[in-house]
C-alpha cells in the first residue's frame, strides 16, 4: 500500500509539474520571445537561419487596399475585429500556399506581427522607408529628401532607430530593410551638387544616401544584434558605392524586374559585394498589353522560371550560392496604382512603362507593364463580413507547388526535377475553369458594372398651412430614382462607361434642389424627361496619342500642368450642376505621347467646363521637364445662358505663355503672360475723371497681362512666396487656384494690379500661414451713377454702372481690396493631407484641425452684375452696385478619430460678408452670421449629422446673389449603412432627415407671405440600394 500511495503521489506530482510546464511554455514571456535571425556562409554559399534553423524566404509583398481606397487607407485604424478577420482571411490563404514571410510598405503594429507569426507561421520584414517618399524635417514636410542635409540625416536616423527599438523584441520579425528604391529618388538639389558635372550629380547624391544607410545599420545592430539589417535597392545601381559601405550589412536587398531571368544579378553581387541576396520585389504582371487581356499563363510561367533560377542560385547547388529567397510583388492587385487618387473603384488596364524583359507582351516603343495587375491574386468583391475577397490566379497555384520545395534540403537535380513535375497545363486548365465566370464578368465587352435604386417619402408644411389645416396642411411627395452603370470595351484600345438614370417621380421639396427635379418640368434642361443618359465617357489609348470623349464626368484644371492663369476651369461639382440638370463638361481631349506630340493637349467641345461657350483649347508643354507652356483658348460661338447655375460669357479668345525656373536650390520662379479680350478692341466705355465723364476705348495694352510668383525656402521650416499681377481692363483669365483653403478675394477678371506675399511656417505638427494681399483697379467702378443734367447752357452727360452685357468690362469680384489672412493647422499625420478634397473621409489623425481668419477692406464699390431673368428669358443687369465695405470671415474645421470605426468632423464659420449682387433701389446690407456643422460616424455604420445656421444665406449660390437669408436654419439627419466595409457613397443605406427654417422679410416672399409664415418644416425618409 505504501508503495502504491507513493506511486500515486508521484503521478500527481508529475501531472502538476507537467501542467506547470505547459503553463510556463504558453505564458506570454515564453511564447513571445523574439527569434534570432542570422546569415551564415561557408564554401557552399549563404543561408538565412531563424533560431538556428534554415529559412529560405518564400514571401510576398502584402497590403490591404479596398476598392475605392488608395495608399492612404490605414488598415490598423480599423476596429480590431475587422483587422483580425482580414488577417485571418489573407494569411490563411498564404499559409495554404506555403508562404513563410511578408514585406509590407505600411508599418504593421507589433501586436499583429506577432499574431500572424504565432497563428500562421509567417514572419515579417520591417521596412522603414527612411524618407523615400518625403519626410518631415524640422517640422516641414520635404517631398524630396536631401540625404546630404545634416538635420535630415539626424532626423531619419532617429526615426529608424526608434523603429528598431520598437520591433527588436517582437516575435515574428524577420529582419530590418531600409528604404525602397531610394536610389531612384535622388532628386534633391544643393549648391555642392549643382556645381558638379551633370553626369556626376546623382553619383554624388548616392554617396550621401548609402553612407547614411550604413550609419543607421551600424547603430541599429548595436540596439538589435539578433536580426539582420539590409537596404531595399533599385536593382544593383551604384553597386560600387554600396561595396564601400557593405562591411556591416548582413545581406543586400533589391527590387529586380529583369523578366524571367535575373541575368548577372547573382554573379555581379558575388564578385563585388559577397553578400547574400534577398529579392524584395520581383515578379510579373498578369495583363498582356500586346493582346489586351489577362494572361495568367504568362504570369505563372515567368514566376516559375524566376523561382527556378533563385533555387539554383541558392546554397549547395554549385553556383553562386547567394540566393536566400524573396518577396513576390505582389500578393493582390491594387486598384489605385495607375491614377493614385482617381478611378479607385476601377481596375485600370493602362500600361504605364515598358520593360523588354517581359517578352510575352513587349513591343518596341510601347508600354507593357500594367501597375494594377501584379497580384498573384485578384482584388475581388466585398463579402458579407465587409472584407474584399481574394481570388487566386494561376500564379498562386504555381507558387503553392514551387514553395513546397526546400532548396536547402535537396541537390540541384532534385530541385529541378521537383519543379519540372509541376504540371503547368493542368494548373492552367484548373485556373481557367475556376475563373471562367469571373473572366466572363470582368472582361466582357459590354457589362453592367453597378447601379442604384432610391425610394423616399417627404412630408413638409408651412406654419400657416399647419395652423389653418392641421394634418391636412402637410404636403406629401414621393421619390423614386434608379440608375444603371454600364461599361464597354469593344477593342483593346477602346473602353468606356455610361450611366442611365430613370426618375419616375421626385420630391416636391421646399428646402432642397436636387438631381431629378427635371421630371417636374420647371424649365430645366431636358425638363420632363424621366429617362436620360446621366454621364458618358469613352477613351482610345494609342501608341502616339490618347483620345477621350466626355459628357458630365468630373474634369480637373491644368493648374499644375502649366496653366498659370487658370484658363481651363475645374468641373468637379457634379452635385451643384445636377440640381440644374446641367450636363457640363462635354467634349473631347487629345493627348499626344510621342515625338513632337509629346506635351500637346487639345480639349474642345460644346461646354468643356460649366458655363463655357463652345470652345477649343490647345496646350503645348516643352523644354526641360516641360518647364514652358503655351495655351490658346478660342470660343467657337456664343452660347445663350440658361441662367440656371453658371452663366456663359461673351465669345472670346485667350493666349498665354508661361515658364517655370529654379534659379537656385530651394527656389522656384514662375512667370507668364496673357493676351485676352482682343475681340473688344475699339469698344467704348465711360469712366469718371474727377467729376467729368470721360469716354474711352479698349486698346491693345488693355488686352495684356503678366503674372509672376517667386517661392523660396526662407529657412528649414519656412517657405515664403511673393506674387505680382498686372492685367489690362479686358485681360480676363480663368479661375485662380486656391491653396490650403485660402479665402483671399482672388479674381480671374482683368483690370487690376495685385501684390501678394505670404509664408508657411511649420514647427512639428503645427503650421501657420499668414498672407497679405493688395489689389487696385486700373479703371475704377462706376459705383456712383449720375443722371445727365443741364445747368445753364451746359449739358452734363450722366454715367451709369457698367455691366458685362453692355460694356467691355465691369468691376465686380476684382474690385480694389486690401486683405490679410492667417491660418493655423494642426496635422499630425501629413500622409493624409488636411487640405485634400476628400480629407473628411481619409484623415486618420486622432485629432487634426485648422482655424483661420480673413479680413478684407474693399475700398470701392462695384459695377452691376448680370443675372438670368425669367421674364425676358435672358441675362439682364441688376442695376445696382455693392458699396465699399470692410468684411471678415472666420473658419475652422476639426476632425476627430476617437477610436476605430468612429469619426467626427466639425465645421465652424462666422463672418461679416456682403451678398454677391445688388439690385437698383434695394438694400444689400452687409450680413453678420455664424454656422456650425457636425458629422459623426459610429462603428462605420451609423452616421449622425447636424447643421445650424444663424442669419445666414441659404445653401445655394443664387440665394446669396439675391440676398435671401433666414434667421435660423436647422438640419438633422441619421443614416444607417447596410453594407459592412463600404463607405457612405457606395453602401446601401436607409435614413431620415429633418429640415427647419424660420422666416422673415429677408426670406423668399413665396414662403414668408408678409409674415403669415414664421417657419417651415420638412421631413424626408429614404432607402437606397447600391449594387
C-alpha positions, 0 to 999 in steps of 0.5 A: 500500500505504501508503495502504491500511495507513493506511486500515486503521489508521484503521478500527481506530482508529475501531472502538476509539474507537467501542467506547470510546464505547459503553463510556463511554455504558453505564458506570454514571456515564453511564447513571445520571445523574439527569434534570432535571425542570422546569415551564415556562409561557408564554401557552399554559399549563404543561408538565412537561419531563424533560431538556428534553423534554415529559412529560405524566404518564400514571401510576398509583398502584402497590403490591404487596399479596398476598392475605392481606397488608395495608399492612404487607407490605414488598415490598423485604424480599423476596429480590431475585429475587422483587422483580425478577420482580414488577417485571418482571411489573407494569411490563411490563404498564404499559409495554404500556399506555403508562404513563410514571410511578408514585406509590407510598405505600411508599418504593421503594429507589433501586436499583429506581427506577432499574431500572424507569426504565432497563428500562421507561421509567417514572419515579417520584414520591417521596412522603414522607408527612411524618407523615400517618399518625403519626410518631415524635417524640422517640422516641414514636410520635404517631398524630396529628401536631401540625404546630404542635409545634416538635420535630415540625416539626424532626423531619419536616423532617429526615426529608424532607430526608434523603429528598431527599438520598437520591433527588436523584441517582437516575435515574428520579425524577420529582419530590418530593410531600409528604404525602397528604391531610394536610389531612384529618388535622388532628386534633391538639389544643393549648391555642392551638387549643382556645381558638379558635372551633370553626369556626376550629380546623382553619383554624388547624391548616392554617396550621401544616401548609402553612407547614411544607410550604413550609419543607421545599420551600424547603430541599429545592430548595436540596439538589435544584434539578433536580426539582420539589417539590409537596404531595399535597392533599385536593382544593383545601381551604384553597386560600387558605392554600396561595396564601400559601405557593405562591411556591416550589412548582413545581406543586400536587398533589391527590387529586380524586374529583369523578366524571367531571368535575373541575368548577372544579378547573382554573379555581379553581387558575388564578385563585388559585394559577397553578400547574400541576396534577398529579392524584395520585389520581383515578379510579373504582371498578369495583363498582356498589353500586346493582346489586351487581356489577362494572361495568367499563363504568362504570369505563372510561367515567368514566376516559375522560371524566376523561382527556378533560377533563385533555387539554383542560385541558392546554397549547395547547388554549385553556383553562386550560392547567394540566393536566400529567397524573396518577396513576390510583388505582389500578393493582390492587385491594387486598384489605385496604382495607375491614377493614385487618387482617381478611378479607385473603384476601377481596375485600370488596364493602362500600361504605364512603362515598358520593360523588354524583359517581359517578352510575352507582351513587349513591343518596341516603343510601347508600354507593357507593364500594367501597375494594377495587375501584379497580384498573384491574386485578384482584388475581388468583391466585398463579402458579407463580413465587409472584407474584399475577397481574394481570388487566386490566379494561376500564379498562386497555384504555381507558387503553392507547388514551387514553395513546397520545395526546400532548396536547402534540403535537396541537390540541384537535380532534385530541385529541378526535377521537383519543379519540372513535375509541376504540371503547368497545363493542368494548373492552367486548365484548373485556373481557367475553369475556376475563373471562367465566370469571373473572366466572363464578368470582368472582361466582357465587352459590354457589362453592367458594372453597378447601379442604384435604386432610391425610394423616399417619402417627404412630408413638409408644411408651412406654419400657416398651412399647419395652423389653418389645416392641421394634418391636412396642411402637410404636403406629401411627395414621393421619390423614386430614382434608379440608375444603371452603370454600364461599361464597354470595351469593344477593342483593346484600345477602346473602353468606356462607361455610361450611366442611365438614370430613370426618375419616375417621380421626385420630391416636391421639396421646399428646402432642397434642389436636387438631381431629378427635379427635371421630371417636374418640368420647371424649365430645366434642361431636358425638363420632363424627361424621366429617362436620360443618359446621366454621364458618358465617357469613352477613351482610345489609348494609342501608341502616339496619342490618347483620345477621350470623349466626355459628357458630365464626368468630373474634369480637373484644371491644368493648374499644375500642368502649366496653366498659370492663369487658370484658363481651363476651369475645374468641373468637379461639382457634379452635385451643384450642376445636377440640381440644374440638370446641367450636363457640363463638361462635354467634349473631347481631349487629345493627348499626344505621347510621342515625338513632337506630340509629346506635351500637346493637349487639345480639349474642345467641345460644346461646354468643356467646363460649366458655363463655357461657350463652345470652345477649343483649347490647345496646350503645348508643354516643352523644354526641360521637364516641360518647364514652358507652356503655351495655351490658346483658348478660342470660343467657337460661338456664343452660347445663350445662358440658361441662367440656371447655375453658371452663366456663359460669357461673351465669345472670346479668345485667350493666349498665354505663355508661361515658364517655370525656373529654379534659379537656385536650390530651394527656389522656384520662379514662375512667370507668364503672360496673357493676351485676352479680350482682343475681340473688344478692341475699339469698344467704348466705355465711360469712366469718371475723371474727377467729376467729368465723364470721360469716354474711352476705348479698349486698346491693345495694352488693355488686352495684356497681362503678366503674372509672376510668383517667386517661392523660396525656402526662407529657412528649414521650416519656412517657405515664403512666396511673393506674387505680382499681377498686372492685367489690362481692363479686358485681360480676363483669365480663368479661375485662380487656384486656391491653396490650403483653403485660402479665402483671399478675394482672388479674381480671374477678371482683368483690370487690376494690379495685385501684390501678394506675399505670404509664408508657411511656417511649420514647427512639428505638427503645427503650421501657420500661414499668414498672407497679405494681399493688395489689389487696385483697379486700373479703371475704377467702378462706376459705383456712383451713377449720375443722371445727365443734367443741364445747368445753364447752357451746359449739358452734363452727360450722366454715367451709369454702372457698367455691366458685362452685357453692355460694356467691355468690362465691369468691376465686380469680384476684382474690385480694389481690396486690401486683405490679410489672412492667417491660418493655423493647422494642426496635422499630425499625420501629413500622409493624409493631407488636411487640405485634400478634397476628400480629407473628411473621409481619409484623415486618420489623425486622432485629432487634426484641425485648422482655424483661420481668419480673413479680413478684407477692406474693399475700398470701392464699390462695384459695377452691376452684375448680370443675372438670368431673368425669367421674364425676358428669358435672358441675362439682364443687369441688376442695376445696382452696385455693392458699396465699399465695405470692410468684411471678415470671415472666420473658419475652422474645421476639426476632425476627430478619430476617437477610436476605430470605426468612429469619426467626427468632423466639425465645421465652424464659420462666422463672418461679416460678408456682403451678398454677391449682387445688388439690385437698383433701389434695394438694400444689400446690407452687409450680413453678420452670421455664424454656422456650425456643422457636425458629422459623426460616424459610429462603428462605420455604420451609423452616421449622425449629422447636424447643421445650424445656421444663424442669419445666414444665406441659404445653401445655394449660390443664387440665394446669396446673389439675391440676398435671401437669408433666414434667421435660423436654419436647422438640419438633422439627419441619421443614416444607417449603412447596410453594407459592412466595409463600404463607405457612405457613397457606395453602401446601401443605406436607409435614413431620415432627415429633418429640415427647419427654417424660420422666416422673415422679410429677408426670406423668399416672399413665396414662403414668408407671405408678409409674415403669415409664415414664421417657419417651415418644416420638412421631413424626408425618409429614404432607402437606397440600394447600391449594387 
